[in-house]
Structure formats: structure tokens, C-alpha cells
Amino acid sequence: MMAITKIWRFADWVLKLETSNSRPMYEMECVSCDATSGVAEEPTGPQDWALKHAGRTQHTLFRALHTCFFHAVPKTVRE
Ligand SMILES: [Zn+2]
């Protein structure tokens, strides 16, 4: 009788930052009210908005949101 062995390999996966199609997104939210800066690709616009909002309203606490995208890709096996 012939023995048949099946070998299953499960690749390890790694996360790779996606920069070509999906740019990072930055946004600032005021914690005191519901005002937001709107989404931008650079942090400077939302930060400027927060400073102007503080000057207008005396609201001084902000939540910074930074969204970026990752691809899960099989880890390259080095032997
Ligand atoms: Zn506010």
C-alpha cells in the first residue's frame, strides 16, 4: 500500500502600507462641539482649522484622526 502525504502550507501574512492608490487622510474634530475640519491629505490644513476654531470659540481640545490603508500580502519566504 502506497502512503500518500499531503503537505499544507499556510503562508504568513504581513501588512504593507498602501500609498499608490489610497492616500492617508487627516481630520481634526472639536471635542467641545461637533465641528470638524473636513478630510485632507496633509495634516497642516486640519491643524490650521483647529487653531482658527480655538480662536473663534475658545474650544481648546481636539481629536486628531489619521487614516491610512494597508494591504495584507503573503510574507516572502527566505530559505
Ligand atoms: Zn468647537
PDB file of the backbone (N, CA, C, O) and the ligand in Angstrom, with CONECT records:
HET     ZN  A 101       1
ATOM      1  N   MET A   1       0.849  -1.193   0.000  1.00  0.00           N
ATOM      2  CA  MET A   1       0.000   0.000   0.000  1.00  0.00           C
ATOM      3  C   MET A   1       0.887   1.248   0.000  1.00  0.00           C
ATOM      4  O   MET A   1       1.858   1.355   0.749  1.00  0.00           O
ATOM      5  N   MET A   2       0.518   2.166  -0.856  1.00  0.00           N
ATOM      6  CA  MET A   2       1.308   3.370  -1.029  1.00  0.00           C
ATOM      7  C   MET A   2       0.810   4.481  -0.107  1.00  0.00           C
ATOM      8  O   MET A   2      -0.383   4.783  -0.070  1.00  0.00           O
ATOM      9  N   ALA A   3       1.709   5.064   0.612  1.00  0.00           N
ATOM     10  CA  ALA A   3       1.345   6.150   1.531  1.00  0.00           C
ATOM     11  C   ALA A   3       1.299   7.481   0.772  1.00  0.00           C
ATOM     12  O   ALA A   3       2.226   7.838   0.045  1.00  0.00           O
ATOM     13  N   ILE A   4       0.240   8.168   0.956  1.00  0.00           N
ATOM     14  CA  ILE A   4       0.113   9.485   0.318  1.00  0.00           C
ATOM     15  C   ILE A   4       0.093  10.544   1.411  1.00  0.00           C
ATOM     16  O   ILE A   4      -0.729  10.514   2.327  1.00  0.00           O
ATOM     17  N   THR A   5       1.006  11.460   1.285  1.00  0.00           N
ATOM     18  CA  THR A   5       1.108  12.521   2.292  1.00  0.00           C
ATOM     19  C   THR A   5       0.798  13.867   1.645  1.00  0.00           C
ATOM     20  O   THR A   5       1.398  14.250   0.640  1.00  0.00           O
ATOM     21  N   LYS A   6      -0.102  14.533   2.216  1.00  0.00           N
ATOM     22  CA  LYS A   6      -0.389  15.888   1.738  1.00  0.00           C
ATOM     23  C   LYS A   6       0.236  16.890   2.708  1.00  0.00           C
ATOM     24  O   LYS A   6       0.087  16.778   3.925  1.00  0.00           O
ATOM     25  N   ILE A   7       0.915  17.839   2.156  1.00  0.00           N
ATOM     26  CA  ILE A   7       1.516  18.885   2.988  1.00  0.00           C
ATOM     27  C   ILE A   7       0.824  20.207   2.675  1.00  0.00           C
ATOM     28  O   ILE A   7       0.832  20.674   1.536  1.00  0.00           O
ATOM     29  N   TRP A   8       0.243  20.786   3.676  1.00  0.00           N
ATOM     30  CA  TRP A   8      -0.414  22.085   3.513  1.00  0.00           C
ATOM     31  C   TRP A   8       0.457  23.144   4.153  1.00  0.00           C
ATOM     32  O   TRP A   8       0.878  23.024   5.303  1.00  0.00           O
ATOM     33  N   ARG A   9       0.709  24.162   3.395  1.00  0.00           N
ATOM     34  CA  ARG A   9       1.476  25.270   3.942  1.00  0.00           C
ATOM     35  C   ARG A   9       0.588  26.496   4.033  1.00  0.00           C
ATOM     36  O   ARG A   9      -0.129  26.830   3.090  1.00  0.00           O
ATOM     37  N   PHE A  10       0.639  27.132   5.123  1.00  0.00           N
ATOM     38  CA  PHE A  10      -0.112  28.365   5.318  1.00  0.00           C
ATOM     39  C   PHE A  10       0.876  29.517   5.387  1.00  0.00           C
ATOM     40  O   PHE A  10       1.688  29.624   6.306  1.00  0.00           O
ATOM     41  N   ALA A  11       0.775  30.354   4.404  1.00  0.00           N
ATOM     42  CA  ALA A  11       1.717  31.470   4.336  1.00  0.00           C
ATOM     43  C   ALA A  11       1.465  32.456   5.477  1.00  0.00           C
ATOM     44  O   ALA A  11       0.325  32.697   5.873  1.00  0.00           O
ATOM     45  N   ASP A  12       2.524  33.001   5.976  1.00  0.00           N
ATOM     46  CA  ASP A  12       2.401  34.116   6.911  1.00  0.00           C
ATOM     47  C   ASP A  12       2.062  35.375   6.118  1.00  0.00           C
ATOM     48  O   ASP A  12       2.455  35.522   4.961  1.00  0.00           O
ATOM     49  N   TRP A  13       1.356  36.237   6.733  1.00  0.00           N
ATOM     50  CA  TRP A  13       0.926  37.467   6.049  1.00  0.00           C
ATOM     51  C   TRP A  13       1.539  38.672   6.749  1.00  0.00           C
ATOM     52  O   TRP A  13       1.755  38.681   7.961  1.00  0.00           O
ATOM     53  N   VAL A  14       1.805  39.665   5.952  1.00  0.00           N
ATOM     54  CA  VAL A  14       2.313  40.920   6.511  1.00  0.00           C
ATOM     55  C   VAL A  14       1.451  42.068   5.978  1.00  0.00           C
ATOM     56  O   VAL A  14       0.797  41.939   4.943  1.00  0.00           O
ATOM     57  N   LEU A  15       1.460  43.168   6.684  1.00  0.00           N
ATOM     58  CA  LEU A  15       0.728  44.354   6.245  1.00  0.00           C
ATOM     59  C   LEU A  15       1.685  45.333   5.584  1.00  0.00           C
ATOM     60  O   LEU A  15       2.758  45.631   6.109  1.00  0.00           O
ATOM     61  N   LYS A  16       1.280  45.820   4.437  1.00  0.00           N
ATOM     62  CA  LYS A  16       2.110  46.742   3.668  1.00  0.00           C
ATOM     63  C   LYS A  16       1.337  48.038   3.475  1.00  0.00           C
ATOM     64  O   LYS A  16       0.185  48.023   3.040  1.00  0.00           O
ATOM     65  N   LEU A  17       1.968  49.146   3.797  1.00  0.00           N
ATOM     66  CA  LEU A  17       1.306  50.442   3.674  1.00  0.00           C
ATOM     67  C   LEU A  17       0.969  50.738   2.226  1.00  0.00           C
ATOM     68  O   LEU A  17       1.837  50.675   1.355  1.00  0.00           O
ATOM     69  N   GLU A  18      -0.283  51.058   1.969  1.00  0.00           N
ATOM     70  CA  GLU A  18      -0.743  51.379   0.618  1.00  0.00           C
ATOM     71  C   GLU A  18      -0.549  52.871   0.378  1.00  0.00           C
ATOM     72  O   GLU A  18      -1.113  53.698   1.095  1.00  0.00           O
ATOM     73  N   THR A  19       0.237  53.209  -0.613  1.00  0.00           N
ATOM     74  CA  THR A  19       0.488  54.630  -0.883  1.00  0.00           C
ATOM     75  C   THR A  19       0.165  55.015  -2.316  1.00  0.00           C
ATOM     76  O   THR A  19       0.094  56.204  -2.624  1.00  0.00           O
ATOM     77  N   SER A  20      -0.033  54.048  -3.199  1.00  0.00           N
ATOM     78  CA  SER A  20      -0.193  54.397  -4.612  1.00  0.00           C
ATOM     79  C   SER A  20      -1.620  54.836  -4.948  1.00  0.00           C
ATOM     80  O   SER A  20      -1.805  55.828  -5.651  1.00  0.00           O
ATOM     81  N   ASN A  21      -2.621  54.119  -4.461  1.00  0.00           N
ATOM     82  CA  ASN A  21      -4.000  54.430  -4.831  1.00  0.00           C
ATOM     83  C   ASN A  21      -4.790  55.124  -3.726  1.00  0.00           C
ATOM     84  O   ASN A  21      -5.710  55.891  -4.010  1.00  0.00           O
ATOM     85  N   SER A  22      -4.442  54.863  -2.483  1.00  0.00           N
ATOM     86  CA  SER A  22      -5.206  55.405  -1.367  1.00  0.00           C
ATOM     87  C   SER A  22      -4.290  56.245  -0.494  1.00  0.00           C
ATOM     88  O   SER A  22      -3.433  55.709   0.207  1.00  0.00           O
ATOM     89  N   ARG A  23      -4.464  57.534  -0.532  1.00  0.00           N
ATOM     90  CA  ARG A  23      -3.633  58.444   0.241  1.00  0.00           C
ATOM     91  C   ARG A  23      -4.092  58.470   1.695  1.00  0.00           C
ATOM     92  O   ARG A  23      -5.260  58.206   1.977  1.00  0.00           O
ATOM     93  N   PRO A  24      -3.180  58.786   2.626  1.00  0.00           N
ATOM     94  CA  PRO A  24      -3.596  58.949   4.023  1.00  0.00           C
ATOM     95  C   PRO A  24      -4.597  60.094   4.149  1.00  0.00           C
ATOM     96  O   PRO A  24      -4.607  61.008   3.325  1.00  0.00           O
ATOM     97  N   MET A  25      -5.428  60.045   5.170  1.00  0.00           N
ATOM     98  CA  MET A  25      -6.419  61.094   5.407  1.00  0.00           C
ATOM     99  C   MET A  25      -6.246  61.623   6.824  1.00  0.00           C
ATOM    100  O   MET A  25      -6.063  60.860   7.772  1.00  0.00           O
ATOM    101  N   TYR A  26      -6.307  62.919   6.944  1.00  0.00           N
ATOM    102  CA  TYR A  26      -6.194  63.591   8.240  1.00  0.00           C
ATOM    103  C   TYR A  26      -7.454  64.415   8.474  1.00  0.00           C
ATOM    104  O   TYR A  26      -8.033  64.984   7.548  1.00  0.00           O
ATOM    105  N   GLU A  27      -7.865  64.462   9.757  1.00  0.00           N
ATOM    106  CA  GLU A  27      -9.020  65.274  10.111  1.00  0.00           C
ATOM    107  C   GLU A  27      -8.915  65.648  11.584  1.00  0.00           C
ATOM    108  O   GLU A  27      -8.402  64.869  12.388  1.00  0.00           O
ATOM    109  N   MET A  28      -9.389  66.818  11.937  1.00  0.00           N
ATOM    110  CA  MET A  28      -9.450  67.246  13.331  1.00  0.00           C
ATOM    111  C   MET A  28     -10.904  67.455  13.708  1.00  0.00           C
ATOM    112  O   MET A  28     -11.689  68.002  12.932  1.00  0.00           O
ATOM    113  N   GLU A  29     -11.256  67.013  14.912  1.00  0.00           N
ATOM    114  CA  GLU A  29     -12.603  67.211  15.434  1.00  0.00           C
ATOM    115  C   GLU A  29     -12.517  67.970  16.744  1.00  0.00           C
ATOM    116  O   GLU A  29     -11.649  67.710  17.577  1.00  0.00           O
ATOM    117  N   CYS A  30     -13.431  68.911  16.911  1.00  0.00           N
ATOM    118  CA  CYS A  30     -13.522  69.616  18.191  1.00  0.00           C
ATOM    119  C   CYS A  30     -14.260  68.722  19.183  1.00  0.00           C
ATOM    120  O   CYS A  30     -15.319  68.177  18.869  1.00  0.00           O
ATOM    121  N   VAL A  31     -13.695  68.575  20.386  1.00  0.00           N
ATOM    122  CA  VAL A  31     -14.323  67.736  21.406  1.00  0.00           C
ATOM    123  C   VAL A  31     -15.485  68.477  22.087  1.00  0.00           C
ATOM    124  O   VAL A  31     -16.405  67.846  22.607  1.00  0.00           O
ATOM    125  N   SER A  32     -15.438  69.807  22.082  1.00  0.00           N
ATOM    126  CA  SER A  32     -16.467  70.600  22.774  1.00  0.00           C
ATOM    127  C   SER A  32     -17.752  70.723  21.974  1.00  0.00           C
ATOM    128  O   SER A  32     -18.835  70.824  22.549  1.00  0.00           O
ATOM    129  N   CYS A  33     -17.639  70.715  20.642  1.00  0.00           N
ATOM    130  CA  CYS A  33     -18.817  70.764  19.786  1.00  0.00           C
ATOM    131  C   CYS A  33     -18.591  69.746  18.657  1.00  0.00           C
ATOM    132  O   CYS A  33     -17.601  69.015  18.685  1.00  0.00           O
ATOM    133  N   ASP A  34     -19.454  69.690  17.710  1.00  0.00           N
ATOM    134  CA  ASP A  34     -19.316  68.667  16.666  1.00  0.00           C
ATOM    135  C   ASP A  34     -18.595  69.174  15.423  1.00  0.00           C
ATOM    136  O   ASP A  34     -18.629  68.514  14.385  1.00  0.00           O
ATOM    137  N   ALA A  35     -17.951  70.319  15.506  1.00  0.00           N
ATOM    138  CA  ALA A  35     -17.293  70.884  14.327  1.00  0.00           C
ATOM    139  C   ALA A  35     -16.095  70.025  13.919  1.00  0.00           C
ATOM    140  O   ALA A  35     -15.381  69.496  14.771  1.00  0.00           O
ATOM    141  N   THR A  36     -15.883  69.894  12.603  1.00  0.00           N
ATOM    142  CA  THR A  36     -14.741  69.151  12.081  1.00  0.00           C
ATOM    143  C   THR A  36     -14.052  69.962  10.991  1.00  0.00           C
ATOM    144  O   THR A  36     -14.647  70.840  10.367  1.00  0.00           O
ATOM    145  N   SER A  37     -12.797  69.645  10.785  1.00  0.00           N
ATOM    146  CA  SER A  37     -12.009  70.353   9.783  1.00  0.00           C
ATOM    147  C   SER A  37     -12.358  69.897   8.373  1.00  0.00           C
ATOM    148  O   SER A  37     -12.124  70.626   7.409  1.00  0.00           O
ATOM    149  N   GLY A  38     -12.916  68.694   8.246  1.00  0.00           N
ATOM    150  CA  GLY A  38     -13.027  68.064   6.938  1.00  0.00           C
ATOM    151  C   GLY A  38     -11.749  67.278   6.678  1.00  0.00           C
ATOM    152  O   GLY A  38     -10.716  67.515   7.305  1.00  0.00           O
ATOM    153  N   VAL A  39     -11.838  66.349   5.754  1.00  0.00           N
ATOM    154  CA  VAL A  39     -10.718  65.442   5.481  1.00  0.00           C
ATOM    155  C   VAL A  39      -9.729  66.093   4.521  1.00  0.00           C
ATOM    156  O   VAL A  39     -10.120  66.726   3.541  1.00  0.00           O
ATOM    157  N   ALA A  40      -8.438  65.927   4.821  1.00  0.00           N
ATOM    158  CA  ALA A  40      -7.383  66.447   3.952  1.00  0.00           C
ATOM    159  C   ALA A  40      -6.280  65.403   3.828  1.00  0.00           C
ATOM    160  O   ALA A  40      -6.176  64.502   4.660  1.00  0.00           O
ATOM    161  N   GLU A  41      -5.466  65.524   2.800  1.00  0.00           N
ATOM    162  CA  GLU A  41      -4.366  64.571   2.599  1.00  0.00           C
ATOM    163  C   GLU A  41      -3.112  64.951   3.373  1.00  0.00           C
ATOM    164  O   GLU A  41      -2.181  64.153   3.482  1.00  0.00           O
ATOM    165  N   GLU A  42      -3.086  66.166   3.910  1.00  0.00           N
ATOM    166  CA  GLU A  42      -1.952  66.619   4.720  1.00  0.00           C
ATOM    167  C   GLU A  42      -2.493  67.116   6.056  1.00  0.00           C
ATOM    168  O   GLU A  42      -3.613  67.624   6.110  1.00  0.00           O
ATOM    169  N   PRO A  43      -1.714  66.980   7.146  1.00  0.00           N
ATOM    170  CA  PRO A  43      -2.226  67.388   8.459  1.00  0.00           C
ATOM    171  C   PRO A  43      -2.280  68.894   8.673  1.00  0.00           C
ATOM    172  O   PRO A  43      -2.989  69.355   9.567  1.00  0.00           O
ATOM    173  N   THR A  44      -1.554  69.668   7.883  1.00  0.00           N
ATOM    174  CA  THR A  44      -1.448  71.106   8.173  1.00  0.00           C
ATOM    175  C   THR A  44      -2.791  71.825   8.035  1.00  0.00           C
ATOM    176  O   THR A  44      -3.090  72.706   8.840  1.00  0.00           O
ATOM    177  N   GLY A  45      -3.603  71.477   7.043  1.00  0.00           N
ATOM    178  CA  GLY A  45      -4.898  72.136   6.876  1.00  0.00           C
ATOM    179  C   GLY A  45      -5.800  71.921   8.084  1.00  0.00           C
ATOM    180  O   GLY A  45      -6.319  72.892   8.634  1.00  0.00           O
ATOM    181  N   PRO A  46      -6.001  70.675   8.514  1.00  0.00           N
ATOM    182  CA  PRO A  46      -6.816  70.441   9.701  1.00  0.00           C
ATOM    183  C   PRO A  46      -6.244  71.097  10.960  1.00  0.00           C
ATOM    184  O   PRO A  46      -7.006  71.563  11.807  1.00  0.00           O
ATOM    185  N   GLN A  47      -4.922  71.140  11.097  1.00  0.00           N
ATOM    186  CA  GLN A  47      -4.324  71.792  12.265  1.00  0.00           C
ATOM    187  C   GLN A  47      -4.579  73.299  12.242  1.00  0.00           C
ATOM    188  O   GLN A  47      -4.877  73.896  13.277  1.00  0.00           O
ATOM    189  N   ASP A  48      -4.465  73.903  11.076  1.00  0.00           N
ATOM    190  CA  ASP A  48      -4.773  75.337  10.952  1.00  0.00           C
ATOM    191  C   ASP A  48      -6.232  75.596  11.305  1.00  0.00           C
ATOM    192  O   ASP A  48      -6.556  76.573  11.979  1.00  0.00           O
ATOM    193  N   TRP A  49      -7.116  74.698  10.835  1.00  0.00           N
ATOM    194  CA  TRP A  49      -8.537  74.836  11.147  1.00  0.00           C
ATOM    195  C   TRP A  49      -8.744  74.812  12.665  1.00  0.00           C
ATOM    196  O   TRP A  49      -9.514  75.610  13.198  1.00  0.00           O
ATOM    197  N   ALA A  50      -8.043  73.878  13.377  1.00  0.00           N
ATOM    198  CA  ALA A  50      -8.206  73.757  14.829  1.00  0.00           C
ATOM    199  C   ALA A  50      -7.788  75.050  15.532  1.00  0.00           C
ATOM    200  O   ALA A  50      -8.448  75.487  16.475  1.00  0.00           O
ATOM    201  N   LEU A  51      -6.699  75.655  15.075  1.00  0.00           N
ATOM    202  CA  LEU A  51      -6.246  76.898  15.704  1.00  0.00           C
ATOM    203  C   LEU A  51      -7.245  78.030  15.465  1.00  0.00           C
ATOM    204  O   LEU A  51      -7.524  78.820  16.367  1.00  0.00           O
ATOM    205  N   LYS A  52      -7.780  78.104  14.251  1.00  0.00           N
ATOM    206  CA  LYS A  52      -8.780  79.141  13.962  1.00  0.00           C
ATOM    207  C   LYS A  52     -10.048  78.905  14.760  1.00  0.00           C
ATOM    208  O   LYS A  52     -10.654  79.846  15.274  1.00  0.00           O
ATOM    209  N   HIS A  53     -10.455  77.622  14.864  1.00  0.00           N
ATOM    210  CA  HIS A  53     -11.658  77.284  15.633  1.00  0.00           C
ATOM    211  C   HIS A  53     -11.461  77.660  17.100  1.00  0.00           C
ATOM    212  O   HIS A  53     -12.383  78.183  17.726  1.00  0.00           O
ATOM    213  N   ALA A  54     -10.288  77.406  17.654  1.00  0.00           N
ATOM    214  CA  ALA A  54      -9.994  77.768  19.045  1.00  0.00           C
ATOM    215  C   ALA A  54     -10.077  79.279  19.229  1.00  0.00           C
ATOM    216  O   ALA A  54     -10.606  79.767  20.227  1.00  0.00           O
ATOM    217  N   GLY A  55      -9.546  80.014  18.247  1.00  0.00           N
ATOM    218  CA  GLY A  55      -9.582  81.471  18.341  1.00  0.00           C
ATOM    219  C   GLY A  55     -11.005  82.014  18.292  1.00  0.00           C
ATOM    220  O   GLY A  55     -11.325  82.988  18.973  1.00  0.00           O
ATOM    221  N   ARG A  56     -11.855  81.387  17.491  1.00  0.00           N
ATOM    222  CA  ARG A  56     -13.231  81.861  17.354  1.00  0.00           C
ATOM    223  C   ARG A  56     -14.104  81.468  18.535  1.00  0.00           C
ATOM    224  O   ARG A  56     -14.964  82.242  18.954  1.00  0.00           O
ATOM    225  N   THR A  57     -13.888  80.245  19.088  1.00  0.00           N
ATOM    226  CA  THR A  57     -14.862  79.670  20.020  1.00  0.00           C
ATOM    227  C   THR A  57     -14.330  79.458  21.439  1.00  0.00           C
ATOM    228  O   THR A  57     -15.106  79.190  22.356  1.00  0.00           O
ATOM    229  N   GLN A  58     -13.015  79.576  21.625  1.00  0.00           N
ATOM    230  CA  GLN A  58     -12.366  79.227  22.899  1.00  0.00           C
ATOM    231  C   GLN A  58     -12.456  77.736  23.194  1.00  0.00           C
ATOM    232  O   GLN A  58     -12.190  77.329  24.324  1.00  0.00           O
ATOM    233  N   HIS A  59     -12.821  76.907  22.219  1.00  0.00           N
ATOM    234  CA  HIS A  59     -12.759  75.450  22.379  1.00  0.00           C
ATOM    235  C   HIS A  59     -11.298  75.039  22.172  1.00  0.00           C
ATOM    236  O   HIS A  59     -10.697  75.379  21.153  1.00  0.00           O
ATOM    237  N   THR A  60     -10.732  74.315  23.126  1.00  0.00           N
ATOM    238  CA  THR A  60      -9.281  74.092  23.092  1.00  0.00           C
ATOM    239  C   THR A  60      -8.873  72.628  23.006  1.00  0.00           C
ATOM    240  O   THR A  60      -7.681  72.332  22.923  1.00  0.00           O
ATOM    241  N   LEU A  61      -9.840  71.694  23.025  1.00  0.00           N
ATOM    242  CA  LEU A  61      -9.479  70.272  22.953  1.00  0.00           C
ATOM    243  C   LEU A  61      -9.956  69.678  21.632  1.00  0.00           C
ATOM    244  O   LEU A  61     -11.121  69.820  21.260  1.00  0.00           O
ATOM    245  N   PHE A  62      -9.046  69.014  20.930  1.00  0.00           N
ATOM    246  CA  PHE A  62      -9.362  68.469  19.611  1.00  0.00           C
ATOM    247  C   PHE A  62      -8.946  67.008  19.532  1.00  0.00           C
ATOM    248  O   PHE A  62      -7.998  66.572  20.186  1.00  0.00           O
ATOM    249  N   ARG A  63      -9.674  66.271  18.721  1.00  0.00           N
ATOM    250  CA  ARG A  63      -9.345  64.870  18.443  1.00  0.00           C
ATOM    251  C   ARG A  63      -8.777  64.815  17.022  1.00  0.00           C
ATOM    252  O   ARG A  63      -9.422  65.259  16.073  1.00  0.00           O
ATOM    253  N   ALA A  64      -7.574  64.269  16.886  1.00  0.00           N
ATOM    254  CA  ALA A  64      -6.940  64.143  15.574  1.00  0.00           C
ATOM    255  C   ALA A  64      -7.201  62.740  15.037  1.00  0.00           C
ATOM    256  O   ALA A  64      -6.962  61.748  15.727  1.00  0.00           O
ATOM    257  N   LEU A  65      -7.694  62.666  13.797  1.00  0.00           N
ATOM    258  CA  LEU A  65      -7.935  61.376  13.153  1.00  0.00           C
ATOM    259  C   LEU A  65      -6.976  61.231  11.988  1.00  0.00           C
ATOM    260  O   LEU A  65      -6.888  62.106  11.126  1.00  0.00           O
ATOM    261  N   HIS A  66      -6.266  60.129  11.972  1.00  0.00           N
ATOM    262  CA  HIS A  66      -5.332  59.856  10.888  1.00  0.00           C
ATOM    263  C   HIS A  66      -5.670  58.475  10.340  1.00  0.00           C
ATOM    264  O   HIS A  66      -5.539  57.475  11.045  1.00  0.00           O
ATOM    265  N   THR A  67      -6.097  58.422   9.107  1.00  0.00           N
ATOM    266  CA  THR A  67      -6.459  57.157   8.474  1.00  0.00           C
ATOM    267  C   THR A  67      -5.463  56.842   7.374  1.00  0.00           C
ATOM    268  O   THR A  67      -5.173  57.687   6.527  1.00  0.00           O
ATOM    269  N   CYS A  68      -4.944  55.630   7.388  1.00  0.00           N
ATOM    270  CA  CYS A  68      -4.113  55.188   6.272  1.00  0.00           C
ATOM    271  C   CYS A  68      -4.537  53.757   5.928  1.00  0.00           C
ATOM    272  O   CYS A  68      -5.284  53.123   6.673  1.00  0.00           O
ATOM    273  N   PHE A  69      -4.055  53.268   4.804  1.00  0.00           N
ATOM    274  CA  PHE A  69      -4.537  51.999   4.269  1.00  0.00           C
ATOM    275  C   PHE A  69      -3.395  50.995   4.167  1.00  0.00           C
ATOM    276  O   PHE A  69      -2.255  51.350   3.870  1.00  0.00           O
ATOM    277  N   PHE A  70      -3.731  49.735   4.421  1.00  0.00           N
ATOM    278  CA  PHE A  70      -2.744  48.663   4.343  1.00  0.00           C
ATOM    279  C   PHE A  70      -3.269  47.529   3.478  1.00  0.00           C
ATOM    280  O   PHE A  70      -4.465  47.234   3.469  1.00  0.00           O
ATOM    281  N   HIS A  71      -2.357  46.903   2.755  1.00  0.00           N
ATOM    282  CA  HIS A  71      -2.652  45.659   2.062  1.00  0.00           C
ATOM    283  C   HIS A  71      -2.062  44.517   2.882  1.00  0.00           C
ATOM    284  O   HIS A  71      -0.941  44.614   3.380  1.00  0.00           O
ATOM    285  N   ALA A  72      -2.823  43.441   3.019  1.00  0.00           N
ATOM    286  CA  ALA A  72      -2.267  42.212   3.578  1.00  0.00           C
ATOM    287  C   ALA A  72      -1.678  41.420   2.412  1.00  0.00           C
ATOM    288  O   ALA A  72      -2.379  41.109   1.449  1.00  0.00           O
ATOM    289  N   VAL A  73      -0.399  41.098   2.503  1.00  0.00           N
ATOM    290  CA  VAL A  73       0.269  40.358   1.423  1.00  0.00           C
ATOM    291  C   VAL A  73       0.995  39.157   2.030  1.00  0.00           C
ATOM    292  O   VAL A  73       1.431  39.209   3.180  1.00  0.00           O
ATOM    293  N   PRO A  74       1.124  38.078   1.258  1.00  0.00           N
ATOM    294  CA  PRO A  74       1.864  36.922   1.762  1.00  0.00           C
ATOM    295  C   PRO A  74       3.317  37.305   2.030  1.00  0.00           C
ATOM    296  O   PRO A  74       3.951  38.007   1.242  1.00  0.00           O
ATOM    297  N   LYS A  75       3.818  36.831   3.145  1.00  0.00           N
ATOM    298  CA  LYS A  75       5.204  37.096   3.509  1.00  0.00           C
ATOM    299  C   LYS A  75       6.130  36.330   2.572  1.00  0.00           C
ATOM    300  O   LYS A  75       5.903  35.154   2.290  1.00  0.00           O
ATOM    301  N   THR A  76       7.158  36.989   2.098  1.00  0.00           N
ATOM    302  CA  THR A  76       8.130  36.333   1.216  1.00  0.00           C
ATOM    303  C   THR A  76       8.974  35.366   2.033  1.00  0.00           C
ATOM    304  O   THR A  76       9.571  35.729   3.046  1.00  0.00           O
ATOM    305  N   VAL A  77       9.005  34.136   1.566  1.00  0.00           N
ATOM    306  CA  VAL A  77       9.770  33.100   2.288  1.00  0.00           C
ATOM    307  C   VAL A  77      11.221  33.172   1.857  1.00  0.00           C
ATOM    308  O   VAL A  77      11.534  33.112   0.668  1.00  0.00           O
ATOM    309  N   ARG A  78      12.095  33.300   2.829  1.00  0.00           N
ATOM    310  CA  ARG A  78      13.540  33.281   2.523  1.00  0.00           C
ATOM    311  C   ARG A  78      14.132  31.999   3.079  1.00  0.00           C
ATOM    312  O   ARG A  78      14.073  31.747   4.282  1.00  0.00           O
ATOM    313  N   GLU A  79      14.692  31.204   2.213  1.00  0.00           N
ATOM    314  CA  GLU A  79      15.268  29.936   2.691  1.00  0.00           C
ATOM    315  C   GLU A  79      16.751  29.892   2.437  1.00  0.00           C
ATOM    316  O   GLU A  79      17.406  28.904   2.771  1.00  0.00           O
TER     317      GLU A  79
HETATM  318 ZN    ZN A 101     -15.803  73.544  18.928  1.00  0.00          ZN2+
END
